[in-house]
Amino acid sequence: TAGLLWLGEVAYRLFLRPIDLPTPAMQALEIHLNTSGVKGHLYAVRHSYRHSQVTAAAGFKIDGFPLPIALADCPDE
């Protein structure tokens, strides 16, 4: 029974939970980077962490660069 509960929690966090929108701090970082000359856009990313560990995850795709920058907003340090 414990294994089934664990499997259910993992399936929920990986596949069923809605994607968290980027936080205001992430959006402020996007604005700062764009005004500083690093042009790109922010997009939400699904994460499998508990909300006590990670509030939201996002990627910042820099125009003309093949790899995005990963961002994570955590509730504490």
Number of C-alpha atoms within 10 A of each C-alpha: 6 7 8 9 10 11 11 12 14 14 13 13 16 15 12 10 13 11 17 16 15 20 16 10 10 21 15 11 15 19 16 13 16 14 10 9 8 14 16 16 16 20 16 16 16 16 20 17 14 10 13 9 14 16 18 23 23 24 18 20 19 17 12 8 8 7 11 16 10 13 18 17 18 13 11 8 5
